[in-house]
Amino acid sequence: MVRACIQFLAAWTVCSAAAHAETPAAFCARVGTDDTLRPIPAALAPAVNAAFRTAMPSDVAMRMTVFRCADRRVLVCSVGANLPCGKADTSRVNVGAAQWCKEHRNAPFIPAAETGHTTIFDWRCRNGRPVITEQRFKVDRRGFIAEFWRQLAP
């Protein structure tokens, strides 16, 4: 029994280490599509910088960038003040905007702090009610804001 447990633990350790060593490209090739946002490994920092035309140090890129898998491809997004990487808010009803408009009846715009940073719309107030002025962002097939994501070269 003890010997069987030792063999199991040894095999689990090897498999676990191999799973952690799997590259995002290999992972995405294996799973196909997975909307889970995962941190990037340090090895991807140069590719992220190339994709976004930035010069982030590796530690910053690792802190600020996530990846997900779409159709066996690696997509990356770098989080910023107004750059959310999660799913987009496509609702045409916005509670934060409605609250803002109660006090700013004819405001020409509603701040993202009120509407939420994930909304795909620009909003204004007209006679105390929120109104969509335009669709600012496109949404990809998986529900993310398309403009914030970049595909990494295979």
C-alpha positions in Angstrom: 0.0 0.0 0.0 2.8 2.4 0.9 4.7 1.6 -2.3 1.5 2.2 -4.4 1.0 5.6 -2.7 4.6 6.6 -3.3 4.3 5.6 -7.0 1.0 7.5 -7.3 2.6 10.6 -5.7 5.6 10.4 -8.0 3.5 10.1 -11.1 1.2 13.0 -9.9 4.2 15.2 -9.3 5.6 14.6 -12.8 2.2 15.1 -14.4 1.5 18.2 -12.3 4.9 19.7 -13.2 4.3 19.0 -16.9 0.8 20.6 -16.7 2.3 23.8 -15.2 5.1 23.8 -17.8 2.6 23.7 -20.7 2.9 26.8 -22.9 -0.3 28.9 -23.6 0.1 27.9 -27.3 0.1 24.2 -26.4 -2.7 24.6 -23.9 -4.9 26.4 -26.5 -4.1 23.9 -29.2 -5.3 21.2 -26.8 -8.4 22.8 -25.4 -9.6 24.8 -28.5 -11.7 27.5 -26.9 -11.7 28.4 -23.2 -12.9 31.8 -21.9 -11.0 31.6 -18.6 -8.6 34.5 -18.2 -5.2 33.2 -17.2 -1.9 35.0 -16.4 0.8 34.9 -19.0 4.2 33.3 -18.3 7.3 35.5 -18.5 8.2 33.9 -21.8 5.3 35.6 -23.5 6.2 39.1 -22.4 8.1 39.9 -25.7 5.2 38.6 -27.8 2.8 40.7 -25.7 4.9 43.8 -26.2 5.0 43.1 -30.0 1.3 42.6 -30.2 0.5 45.8 -28.3 3.5 47.8 -29.5 4.6 48.4 -25.9 7.8 48.1 -24.0 6.6 46.7 -20.7 9.2 45.0 -18.5 8.4 41.2 -18.1 7.1 41.6 -14.5 4.7 44.3 -15.6 3.5 42.4 -18.6 2.9 39.4 -16.4 0.9 41.4 -13.9 -1.1 43.3 -16.4 -1.8 40.7 -19.2 -4.0 37.7 -19.4 -4.6 35.1 -22.1 -7.5 33.0 -23.2 -8.0 30.5 -26.0 -10.2 31.0 -29.0 -10.3 28.4 -31.8 -7.0 26.9 -30.7 -5.3 30.4 -30.8 -3.8 32.4 -28.0 -5.4 35.8 -27.4 -4.0 38.3 -25.0 -5.3 41.4 -23.3 -3.4 44.0 -21.2 -5.6 45.5 -18.5 -5.6 49.3 -18.1 -7.7 51.9 -16.4 -10.3 51.8 -19.1 -9.3 48.5 -20.8 -11.3 45.7 -19.2 -10.4 42.2 -20.3 -13.5 40.4 -19.0 -16.8 39.9 -20.8 -18.5 43.0 -22.3 -21.6 44.5 -21.0 -24.0 44.7 -24.0 -27.1 45.7 -22.0 -29.0 48.7 -23.2 -30.2 49.3 -19.6 -27.6 50.7 -17.3 -28.4 51.2 -13.6 -25.3 53.4 -13.0 -26.3 55.7 -15.9 -29.8 55.9 -14.6 -28.6 57.0 -11.2 -26.2 59.6 -12.8 -29.0 61.1 -14.9 -31.2 61.7 -11.9 -28.8 64.4 -10.7 -27.4 65.4 -14.2 -30.6 65.6 -16.2 -29.0 66.7 -19.5 -25.4 65.7 -19.2 -23.7 65.4 -22.6 -21.9 62.2 -21.4 -21.9 59.8 -18.5 -18.5 58.9 -17.0 -17.4 55.3 -17.3 -17.1 55.3 -13.5 -20.9 55.5 -13.5 -21.8 53.2 -16.5 -19.1 50.6 -15.7 -16.0 50.1 -17.8 -17.3 47.0 -19.5 -20.2 48.7 -21.3 -19.8 48.8 -25.1 -21.9 52.0 -25.4 -21.3 55.7 -24.9 -24.1 57.3 -22.9 -25.6 60.7 -22.2 -28.5 62.0 -20.2 -31.6 63.4 -21.8 -34.4 64.8 -19.6 -33.1 62.7 -16.6 -32.9 59.4 -18.6 -29.8 57.6 -19.9 -29.6 57.4 -23.7 -27.1 55.5 -25.8 -25.3 57.8 -28.2 -23.2 55.2 -30.0 -21.8 51.7 -29.8 -18.2 52.4 -29.0 -16.8 48.8 -29.1 -17.4 45.6 -31.1 -18.0 42.3 -29.3 -16.3 39.1 -30.4 -18.1 35.8 -30.8 -17.3 34.9 -27.2 -18.6 38.1 -25.7 -15.3 40.1 -25.1 -14.6 43.6 -26.3 -12.8 42.8 -29.6 -10.6 45.9 -29.7 -8.8 45.0 -26.4 -7.6 41.5 -27.5 -4.7 40.6 -29.8 -3.9 37.2 -31.3 -0.4 36.1 -30.7 1.5 34.7 -33.7 1.6 30.9 -33.6 
